[in-house]
Amino acid sequence: MAMSEALSPPKVAARWQDYLQLLKPRVMSLVVFTALTGLVCAGQPIHPVLGAVAILCIAVGAGASASLNMWYDADIDAKMRRTRGRPVPSGKVQGADALTLGVVLSLFSVMLMGMALNWFSAGLLAFTIVFYAVVYTMWLKRWTAQNIVIGGLAGALPPVIGWAAVTGTAPANAWLLCAIIFMWTPPHFWALSLYTSEDYAKAGVPMMPVVKGAASTRKQILIYSLLLIPVCIAPAFTGLGGLAYLAVSGLGGLVFLLLAWRLFRSQAGDAADPRNDDGLYDVRAGARDARNLFAFSILYLSLLFATLLVEHLMGLQPLELFR
Amino acid sequence: MSDPAREDAPAMKARRGRNIAIALGLVVFVILVYVVTVIKMGANVLERAI
């Protein structure tokens, strides 16, 4: 097991900010956003303090799984430009401390979720943490090019947990929100990996461009994009989204497909020049189309969930015509 | 674990910061459990037959 134990002990005293970094605050903010959407879309009244506790538990649970991920992946993180500055590979925090933080926060978040809301949502939260930390991090990530396809389930579950926190159930519309993120994940991450594949290859992570090549990755991005758009539009026909949602998902979907088509026709990911050791988010010649899809995918998902959130908060009616 | 008595100033400052963060986390957790208990018990008290 080539993990953090193999790394040298901390060179500097860890500050509390280093431990905060273990929780991946930026990822945590996305989780909060999607979980809040699920919680609001559930459409049942909830005490505001309990609602806030539910979101806090989901955020802390996400942070806990991130800490466990950084403990286990310290050897991989040390080899990649994007991740070598993280607290464990940079020597600021010991691997054992990251493991302890992850386990403690997992227990606290699941227990509090169970006591404050219900044990169904607590169970879903526990499943999400275990799925990300064990199934994705310890198994899928190092084993198969389908790692982010299957592992994407962990990132897709927060809206279901938010919904279940309110109602104690997970109806079809909650799983539809989950399906949107699940189907969105492959084109999003593969677009990124098309211009960071050297990093993954160096670390031995079997990302799609490393294993199957750039052309195959571009084709699969297009296929997943074609499957994604109907799933994104579906909430307008299931009583979840309204007219604004239909417009945003439809028009945004067309742009998404256009960018995916352009990427398919491009040379992105082909024969990157190793002499150009540019920054992670700088664009190599031919990779601009991958960058464009990656950036738009974030905007598209944000717009979809923001529209649903606003529609439900403002009490706008879903499209009755299609119910 | 290093000997706290032999730590230099930055290390002591970092340790103090970590301790304060842990203390704040525990205080927040205790307050949350208290508030949640009051909210959940409150509903039952109101519904109880007098």
Interface residues (C-beta under 8 A of the other chain):
Chain A: V12 A13 A14 R15 W16 Y19 H47 V49 L50 V53 L56 F108 L112 M115 A116
Chain B: E7 P10 A11 A14 R15 G17 R18 I20 A21 F29 L32 V33 V35 V36 I39 K40
